[in-house]
Amino acid sequence: MLTSKIEKHPHINCTFFEFTGAYKANATQQIKNFIDSIDIWFNQTPTKEVSNWTDAFIFLRKVLDKNNKNNQKIVLFFDEVPWVDKDNNALFLSALGHFWNTYCERKNNFVVILCGSNASWIKNKIFKDNEGPLHNRITDVIAMKPFTLLETKEYLLKEKGFDLDSNKITEIYMAFGGVAKYLSYLKPELTVEANMDALYFNI
């Protein structure tokens, strides 16, 4: 996680943006998805074609400047980063590093979160890359662990709205573990068996 200095306040509002890399998509499609994510979060589209990552981050900067007038905390969440540009052939990491170094780091209200299911890529390309654009930019590492059985129960009942007894929750835990991403796919209007059938056999 990259963070510039921010005032810690439990009730502070923020400007939020999320982008998720697409599995096996080429650079053109990844950039298109990025621009679409900006439109989803801020209802803004570029006036000219965006064909590379440098221009994509320039557009994001302009959108953030326009939509964050009160200097609120800005949280940028990049999920599945390894899928975006695995070998940096399209210069995603280069553009992100430049965006951080010339824009985010100069302000006092940015949090940029990078994550992905390919932990070794994150480790090698970001944590251990001594020459890359994000070298020495990491301020925090968040270790994401699966939910315990109790945490899974609380998530399913309180957040997802399930009405299940302990036996059914244990069945779900045995099938999916405590991986929050997998648990998020479950639908409370379906039975446990129907959820498993839908996720395992109807994809």
C-alpha positions in Angstrom: 0.0 0.0 0.0 1.3 3.5 -0.9 0.1 6.3 1.4 1.0 9.9 1.5 0.5 11.6 4.8 -3.2 11.8 5.8 -5.0 13.0 8.9 -6.3 9.9 10.7 -10.0 10.5 11.6 -12.5 7.6 12.1 -15.4 9.6 10.4 -13.6 11.3 7.6 -15.3 11.2 4.2 -13.3 10.3 1.1 -13.2 10.2 -2.7 -13.0 6.6 -3.8 -12.1 4.9 -7.0 -11.8 1.2 -7.8 -10.4 -0.6 -10.8 -10.0 -4.3 -11.3 -7.7 -5.9 -13.8 -9.2 -8.4 -16.3 -7.8 -11.9 -16.6 -6.0 -12.4 -20.0 -7.3 -9.1 -21.4 -4.9 -7.2 -23.7 -3.7 -3.6 -23.0 -6.4 -2.0 -25.1 -9.2 -3.8 -23.2 -7.5 -3.1 -19.8 -7.4 0.6 -20.6 -11.0 0.6 -21.8 -12.0 -1.0 -18.5 -10.0 1.6 -16.6 -11.8 4.4 -18.4 -15.1 2.7 -17.9 -14.4 2.4 -14.1 -13.7 6.2 -14.0 -17.1 6.7 -15.7 -18.8 4.4 -13.2 -17.4 6.2 -10.2 -17.4 9.8 -11.4 -19.7 9.8 -14.4 -17.0 11.3 -16.6 -15.6 10.2 -20.0 -12.6 11.6 -21.9 -13.1 13.9 -24.8 -10.4 12.2 -26.8 -9.3 8.7 -27.2 -7.1 7.2 -24.5 -4.7 4.7 -26.0 -2.0 4.3 -23.4 -1.6 4.1 -19.6 0.1 7.5 -19.3 -2.9 9.2 -20.9 -5.2 7.1 -18.8 -3.6 8.3 -15.5 -3.6 11.9 -16.8 -7.3 11.6 -17.3 -7.7 10.1 -13.8 -5.7 13.0 -12.3 -8.0 15.6 -14.1 -11.1 13.8 -12.9 -9.8 13.7 -9.3 -8.9 17.4 -9.4 -12.4 18.1 -10.6 -14.2 15.9 -8.1 -12.3 16.5 -4.9 -12.7 20.2 -4.2 -12.6 20.0 -0.4 -9.2 18.2 -0.1 -10.9 15.0 1.2 -8.9 11.8 1.6 -8.6 10.1 -1.8 -8.6 6.3 -1.8 -7.6 4.5 -5.1 -8.1 0.8 -5.0 -6.4 -1.3 -7.7 -7.5 -5.0 -7.6 -5.9 -7.9 -9.5 -2.9 -5.7 -10.5 -0.9 -8.6 -11.8 -3.6 -9.1 -14.5 -3.4 -5.6 -15.8 0.1 -5.8 -17.4 2.0 -8.8 -16.2 5.3 -8.0 -17.9 4.8 -4.2 -18.0 4.8 -4.4 -21.8 2.1 -1.7 -21.9 4.0 0.3 -19.2 1.1 0.2 -16.6 3.5 0.1 -13.7 5.6 2.9 -15.2 2.6 5.1 -15.6 1.3 4.3 -12.1 4.7 5.1 -10.7 4.9 8.4 -12.5 1.3 9.2 -11.4 2.3 8.5 -7.8 5.6 10.4 -7.9 4.4 13.5 -9.6 0.8 13.8 -8.3 -0.2 11.7 -5.3 3.0 12.0 -3.3 2.9 15.8 -3.5 -0.4 15.9 -1.8 -1.3 15.0 1.8 -4.5 13.1 1.3 -3.8 10.0 -0.9 -4.1 6.3 -0.2 -3.3 4.0 -3.1 -4.0 0.3 -2.5 -2.5 -2.4 -4.8 -3.6 -6.0 -4.4 -4.0 -9.2 -6.4 -4.4 -12.9 -6.1 -1.0 -13.6 -7.6 1.0 -12.9 -4.5 4.4 -13.8 -6.0 3.9 -11.2 -8.7 3.2 -8.5 -6.1 6.2 -9.6 -4.1 8.6 -9.6 -7.1 7.4 -6.7 -9.1 6.6 -4.3 -6.3 8.1 -5.3 -3.0 11.5 -6.6 -4.3 12.0 -4.6 -7.5 15.0 -2.4 -6.7 14.8 -0.5 -10.0 11.1 -0.3 -10.7 8.9 2.8 -10.6 7.5 1.9 -7.2 10.8 1.1 -5.5 10.8 2.4 -1.9 7.3 3.7 -2.3 5.5 1.1 -0.2 4.5 2.3 3.2 2.3 -0.6 4.5 1.7 -4.2 3.7 -1.7 -5.6 4.6 -1.7 -9.4 5.2 -5.0 -10.7 4.0 -6.0 -13.9 5.9 -9.1 -16.0 5.4 -12.0 -15.5 7.8 -12.3 -17.8 10.7 -15.4 -19.9 11.1 -16.9 -17.3 13.5 -16.0 -14.4 11.1 -17.6 -16.3 8.2 -20.8 -16.7 10.2 -20.9 -13.0 11.1 -20.2 -12.1 7.5 -22.9 -14.4 6.1 -25.6 -13.4 8.7 -24.9 -9.7 9.1 -23.4 -8.6 5.8 -25.0 -11.0 3.3 -28.3 -11.4 5.0 -28.4 -15.2 5.2 -30.7 -17.0 7.6 -28.7 -20.2 8.3 -28.0 -22.5 11.2 -24.5 -23.4 12.4 -24.5 -26.7 10.4 -25.2 -24.9 7.1 -22.6 -22.3 7.8 -20.1 -25.0 8.6 -20.9 -26.6 5.2 -20.2 -23.3 3.4 -16.9 -22.9 5.4 -15.8 -26.5 4.4 -16.6 -25.8 0.8 -15.2 -22.2 0.4 -13.0 -21.8 3.4 -13.0 -18.3 4.8 -12.0 -16.6 1.5 -14.0 -13.4 1.5 -14.0 -13.2 -2.3 -15.6 -16.6 -2.7 -18.1 -15.9 0.1 -19.1 -12.7 -1.6 -20.5 -14.6 -4.6 -23.0 -16.5 -2.4 -26.7 -15.3 -2.8 -28.9 -15.3 0.3 -32.0 -16.0 -1.8 -30.6 -19.4 -2.8 -30.1 -22.5 -0.6 -26.6 -23.6 0.2 -26.8 -26.4 -2.3 -28.1 -24.1 -5.0 -25.2 -21.7 -4.4 -22.7 -24.4 -4.6 -24.3 -25.8 -7.8 -24.3 -22.3 -9.4 -20.7 -21.6 -8.5 -19.2 -25.0 -9.1 -21.1 -26.3 -12.1 -22.8 -23.5 -13.9 -19.9 -21.1 -14.7 
